[in-house]
Amino acid sequence: MACNKQPKATDKANMEFRAPDSTYAILNYKKDWHWIFKDVQPSTLSETERSATEKIILRAIRENNERQIKALEGHNRKYPEHPRTATGFELQTEGYKRQYVPVINREGQKIVWINFFCNDWIDERWKSDIVDVEDGGNCYFSLKVNLDTGAYSELYINGYA
């Protein structure tokens, strides 16, 4: 599996939503996924809601990548003899499959957990079961989006072994 995906310089132009049906699955929340959510009810996700989710995802990725650039610049100033060109935690949406898990929380808000993983996943079980791996770096990341507030939380990027 490829990992440590680095956004290309042209990826800023690719910040609009383009996820063909073959690259995503909307999964019904299962109670044994308690590590994702607690005290929620399964929900659905309309195409309009998925599009709204994407706008929030793009903001989260942009803000993450801005933080990564600052960290990289700080590293390179501190260690000029060992400059880096990337942190390994930069993100993009192109080249990933994704799983959406929509729920309603106790406050009645629609929350969507989105799980991203590199598009070279071969097994078709990803369309019905959560892809959960250890390590893998930025080939695997997830976050939660609150469609009622427009906020995102719990952006998690896998580490490296």
Secondary structure, DSSP 8 states (H G I E B T S, - for coil): --------GGGGGG-S----GGGEEE----GGGTTT-SS-EE----HHHHHHHHHHHHHHHHHHHHHHHHHHHHHHHH-TTS--S--S----STTEEEEEEEEE-TTS-EEEEEEEEETT---GGGGTS----S--GGGEEEEEEETTTTEEEEEEE----
